[in-house]
Each structure stands twice: as C-alpha cells, then as structure tokens.
Amino acid sequence: SADLKLLEEATISICKSLVEKNPRTGNLGALIKVFLSRTKELKISAECQNHLFIWQAHNALFIICCLLKVFISRMSEEELQLHFTYEDKA
C-alpha cells in the first residue's frame, strides 16, 4: 500500500490533466480500445510464450484502473458520463 500511495502521488498531476482534457480528446476511450485490442491477442500470445501483448494489456488495464480511481473520486456522475460518451467530431 505504501508503493500504491507513492504511485498516486507521482501521477496525480498527469491524471488531473487527462481528466481536464479528456472530454475534448477522447484519450480514455482510446486507451480502453488499446486494452480491448490487446485482450483479443492474449490467448495466442500465451500459447506462443510471447509476453509482449500480455504486458501491454496488463499495463493498459493498470493505467485505466488508476485513471478511473481519480475520475470517480473527483467528479459527479454527470461529469463521468461526459468522459464515456465522447464522439469524434470530424
């Protein structure tokens, strides 16, 4: 738990910046898409003893969890909805 506290303290400014910019950029959605694309490759990756996709999926999921913790602790349900309903404007 001490390591987790240090990680939270070290990344809080980055998370805050992402929270502020995400409704315009859709970066959280992009990260979730990367995670989902990597999960499709996990079974094959494990069978081939190729750990690259496993590491990428693990790291993406870890980052998503850290970001969601910040999102949930700092905003209302309505604000959260904005982050999950991003639409790319052509």
GIUR-V796433 format. One record per residue. N is the residue number from 1. RES is the residue in one letter. PHI is phi as a letter, one per 20 degrees, with the letter a starting at -180 (999 if undefined). BURIAL is 1 if it has 24 or more other ideal C-beta (glycine too) atoms within 12 Angstrom, else 0. Layout:
# GIUR-V796433
N_RES_PHI_BURIAL / N_RES_PHI_BURIAL
This chain:
# GIUR-V796433
1_S_999_0 / 2_A_f_0 / 3_D_f_0 / 4_L_f_0 / 5_K_f_0 / 6_L_f_0 / 7_L_f_0 / 8_E_f_0 / 9_E_f_0 / 10_A_f_0 / 11_T_d_0 / 12_I_f_0 / 13_S_f_0 / 14_I_f_0 / 15_C_f_1 / 16_K_f_0 / 17_S_f_0 / 18_L_f_1 / 19_V_g_1 / 20_E_f_0 / 21_K_e_0 / 22_N_g_1 / 23_P_g_1 / 24_R_e_0 / 25_T_e_0 / 26_G_m_0 / 27_N_f_1 / 28_L_f_1 / 29_G_f_1 / 30_A_f_0 / 31_L_f_1 / 32_I_f_1 / 33_K_f_0 / 34_V_f_0 / 35_F_g_1 / 36_L_f_0 / 37_S_f_0 / 38_R_f_1 / 39_T_f_0 / 40_K_f_0 / 41_E_e_0 / 42_L_f_1 / 43_K_f_0 / 44_I_f_0 / 45_S_f_0 / 46_A_f_0 / 47_E_f_0 / 48_C_e_0 / 49_Q_m_0 / 50_N_e_0 / 51_H_e_0 / 52_L_g_0 / 53_F_f_1 / 54_I_f_0 / 55_W_f_0 / 56_Q_f_1 / 57_A_f_1 / 58_H_f_0 / 59_N_f_0 / 60_A_f_1 / 61_L_f_0 / 62_F_f_0 / 63_I_f_1 / 64_I_g_1 / 65_C_f_0 / 66_C_f_1 / 67_L_f_1 / 68_L_f_1 / 69_K_f_0 / 70_V_f_1 / 71_F_g_1 / 72_I_f_0 / 73_S_f_0 / 74_R_d_0 / 75_M_b_0 / 76_S_f_0 / 77_E_f_0 / 78_E_f_0 / 79_E_f_0 / 80_L_g_0 / 81_Q_g_0 / 82_L_g_0 / 83_H_f_1 / 84_F_d_0 / 85_T_c_0 / 86_Y_f_0 / 87_E_c_0 / 88_D_f_0 / 89_K_e_0 / 90_A_f_0
